[in-house]
Amino acid sequence: MTDCGCDKAKAELEEFLHNELSEQQCSDIREHMANCDDCSAEHLVGITLTEKVKQSCQEKAPEELRAMIEGAILRADANA
């Protein structure tokens, strides 16, 4: 294993967070973050942000808003 360095770890952080890298690339980045406080902190921010976005995407629109949007779509379809 080789330490990939800060530039590579930060450049590939998004892919790392979404498991889009090879096992070797992930291993190199994990090894680097184990010894780099700056990259570890950036990784933690990425994890936190990803989790918050996932939570937000699971929320449902209020029923009143849904009905208003559906009505607008129906009216637009009728006028098309």
C-alpha positions in Angstrom: 0.0 0.0 0.0 1.1 3.5 -0.7 0.1 6.8 0.8 -1.7 8.6 -2.0 -1.1 12.1 -0.6 -3.5 15.0 0.2 -4.1 16.1 -3.4 -5.2 12.7 -4.6 -7.3 12.0 -1.4 -9.1 15.3 -1.7 -9.6 15.0 -5.4 -11.2 11.5 -5.1 -13.1 12.1 -1.8 -16.5 12.3 -3.5 -15.9 9.0 -5.3 -14.5 7.5 -2.1 -17.7 8.5 -0.1 -19.9 6.8 -2.7 -17.8 3.6 -3.1 -17.0 4.4 -6.7 -13.2 3.6 -6.5 -11.3 0.4 -6.8 -10.5 -1.5 -3.6 -6.8 -0.5 -4.1 -7.7 3.2 -4.5 -10.0 3.1 -1.4 -7.2 1.3 0.6 -4.7 4.0 -0.4 -7.1 6.8 0.6 -8.0 5.1 3.9 -4.3 4.7 4.7 -3.6 8.4 4.0 -6.6 9.6 6.1 -5.4 7.5 9.0 -2.3 9.7 9.1 -3.6 13.0 8.0 -5.9 15.1 10.2 -6.8 17.5 7.5 -8.0 14.9 5.1 -9.8 13.0 7.9 -11.6 16.2 8.9 -12.6 16.7 5.2 -13.8 13.1 5.1 -16.0 13.7 8.2 -17.5 16.8 6.6 -18.3 14.7 3.5 -19.9 12.0 5.5 -22.0 14.4 7.4 -23.1 16.3 4.3 -24.0 13.1 2.5 -26.1 11.9 5.4 -27.9 15.2 5.7 -28.7 15.2 2.0 -30.0 11.6 2.2 -32.3 12.6 5.2 -33.6 15.6 3.3 -34.4 13.6 0.2 -36.7 11.3 2.3 -38.9 14.1 3.5 -42.3 14.4 1.8 -43.9 17.6 0.6 -46.9 18.8 2.6 -50.2 17.5 1.2 -51.4 21.1 0.4 -48.3 21.7 -1.7 -48.6 18.4 -3.5 -52.2 19.1 -4.4 -51.3 22.6 -5.7 -48.5 21.2 -7.9 -50.7 18.4 -9.2 -53.4 20.9 -10.0 -50.9 23.1 -11.9 -49.7 20.1 -13.9 -53.3 19.1 -14.8 -54.1 22.6 -15.9 -50.9 22.8 -18.0 -51.7 19.5 -19.6 -55.3 20.6 -20.4 -54.0 23.8 -22.1 -51.4 21.9 -24.1 
